[in-house]
Amino acid sequence: MSPKPDNIPLEEIDMEFSARRQKARTQVNKLDRELVHDEPERDWFFNTVYDRANNDAAQIPWADMAPKAQISKWLSANPGNGESALDIACGLGDNAEEISDAGYQTTAFDLSETAIQWAKQRFSDTKVNYQAVNLFEPPQPWLNGFDLVNECYTLQALPPQMLEKSMQAIGALVKRGGKLLVYTRLNPDDKNADGPPWPLLAKDAFRFNEMGFRLDQEEHFTIIRGDRKIPHLFAQWYKLT
Ligand SMILES: C[S@@+](CC[C@H](N)C(=O)[O-])C[C@H]1O[C@@H](n2cnc3c(N)ncnc32)[C@H](O)[C@@H]1O
C-alpha cells in the first residue's frame, strides 16, 4: 500500500481494514451497551477492548491511526519551542506524536497499559514520554504542570455523572497561563444523549469557563460517517488562575 495520506482515518481509505472495523464496532458497541456505566466498569471496558484487540487496530473503533485534522492545523499555527505538553488518554498515540513533531516536549498517558505499549511499538523512535496513568490519579508533579494539554474524545467517552470530575481532573493539569485544547462531539439536540458515547451538551462543553479558563478559540464542524452527520467542537482555552 502507498503511504497513508496525513489525517485521513485509515478506515476511509483501506476497504479491508474498514470491513474489519465495522464488525469490531458492532461487537464493541454491544459490549459497551450491556455494561453498567460507572467508573470501575468504564476502566474495565477500555482495558478489555485494548487487550482483546490482539494488536489489530481495526478492533479499536475510535483509533483513526492518524492525528485529528483540527489538532494538526492548530499545531501548524502554534508550534512549540520546547514547551511541555500532555496528551490526555492518548490511545494509540497519533495525536501525541503530532504534538511532539510540532516542537513540544510531550508526555502522553492512557489508563490501558496495552494501549501504551502498543503506541510505543508503533512509534519506536518516539520522543513522547508514554505512561500508563489513570486520569484521576495523576503523578503529583503533573498538577498545574503543562504549557499545553490536549483532550480528544475522553470527556464524551465517560458517563455524564463523571463529567464534572473529568473536566476538573483535566483542567488541573494545565499550568496557569497554559492552553487547553478540547476536541469533542457535541449533542445537536442539546438533550441528554443515550450513550456511550455521550456527546457533550453545549452548556457542558463550555463549563471550563467556570473552572478558571477563558475561551480563546472555538471551531464548530461536522464529521460525516456513512449517512451520519456528527457535530463537533474544537476549542482552545486559556488558564487564568
Ligand atoms: C474514545 S478513546 C480516545 C483515545 C484518543 N484520545 C483518541 O482520540 O484517539 C478514550 C480513551 O480514554 C482512555 N481512558 C478512559 N478512562 C481513562 C482514565 N480514567 N484515565 C486515563 N485514560 C482513560 C481509554 O483507555 C481510551 O484510550
Ligand as a Chemical Component Dictionary entry (heavy atoms), coordinates in Angstrom:
data_LIG
# 
_chem_comp.id                   LIG 
_chem_comp.type                 NON-POLYMER 
_chem_comp.pdbx_formal_charge   0 
_chem_comp.three_letter_code    LIG 
# 
loop_
_chem_comp_atom.comp_id 
_chem_comp_atom.atom_id 
_chem_comp_atom.alt_atom_id 
_chem_comp_atom.type_symbol 
_chem_comp_atom.charge 
_chem_comp_atom.model_Cartn_x 
_chem_comp_atom.model_Cartn_y 
_chem_comp_atom.model_Cartn_z 
_chem_comp_atom.pdbx_ordinal 
LIG C1  C1  C 0  -12.507 7.280  22.853 1  
LIG S1  S1  S 1  -10.874 6.888  23.335 2  
LIG C2  C2  C 0  -9.944  8.266  22.660 3  
LIG C3  C3  C 0  -8.473  7.957  22.521 4  
LIG C4  C4  C 0  -7.624  9.072  21.920 5  
LIG N1  N1  N 0  -7.631  10.274 22.743 6  
LIG C5  C5  C 0  -8.084  9.398  20.519 7  
LIG O1  O1  O 0  -8.581  10.483 20.285 8  
LIG O2  O2  O -1 -7.950  8.519  19.641 9  
LIG C6  C6  C 0  -10.894 7.224  25.076 10 
LIG C7  C7  C 0  -9.586  6.835  25.747 11 
LIG O3  O3  O 0  -9.662  7.183  27.117 12 
LIG C8  C8  C 0  -8.934  6.231  27.859 13 
LIG N2  N2  N 0  -9.386  6.368  29.253 14 
LIG C9  C9  C 0  -10.628 6.143  29.738 15 
LIG N3  N3  N 0  -10.687 6.413  31.052 16 
LIG C10 C10 C 0  -9.444  6.832  31.406 17 
LIG C11 C11 C 0  -8.869  7.248  32.641 18 
LIG N4  N4  N 0  -9.589  7.293  33.781 19 
LIG N5  N5  N 0  -7.571  7.594  32.649 20 
LIG C12 C12 C 0  -6.819  7.543  31.518 21 
LIG N6  N6  N 0  -7.313  7.152  30.321 22 
LIG C13 C13 C 0  -8.617  6.806  30.262 23 
LIG C14 C14 C 0  -9.282  4.924  27.185 24 
LIG O4  O4  O 0  -8.419  3.871  27.505 25 
LIG C15 C15 C 0  -9.237  5.335  25.708 26 
LIG O5  O5  O 0  -7.969  5.166  25.151 27 
# 
loop_
_chem_comp_bond.comp_id 
_chem_comp_bond.atom_id_1 
_chem_comp_bond.atom_id_2 
_chem_comp_bond.value_order 
_chem_comp_bond.pdbx_ordinal 
LIG C1  S1  SING 1  
LIG S1  C2  SING 2  
LIG S1  C6  SING 3  
LIG C2  C3  SING 4  
LIG C3  C4  SING 5  
LIG C4  N1  SING 6  
LIG C4  C5  SING 7  
LIG C5  O1  DOUB 8  
LIG C5  O2  SING 9  
LIG C6  C7  SING 10 
LIG C7  O3  SING 11 
LIG C7  C15 SING 12 
LIG O3  C8  SING 13 
LIG C8  N2  SING 14 
LIG C8  C14 SING 15 
LIG N2  C9  SING 16 
LIG N2  C13 SING 17 
LIG C9  N3  DOUB 18 
LIG N3  C10 SING 19 
LIG C10 C11 SING 20 
LIG C10 C13 DOUB 21 
LIG C11 N4  SING 22 
LIG C11 N5  DOUB 23 
LIG N5  C12 SING 24 
LIG C12 N6  DOUB 25 
LIG N6  C13 SING 26 
LIG C14 O4  SING 27 
LIG C14 C15 SING 28 
LIG C15 O5  SING 29 
# 
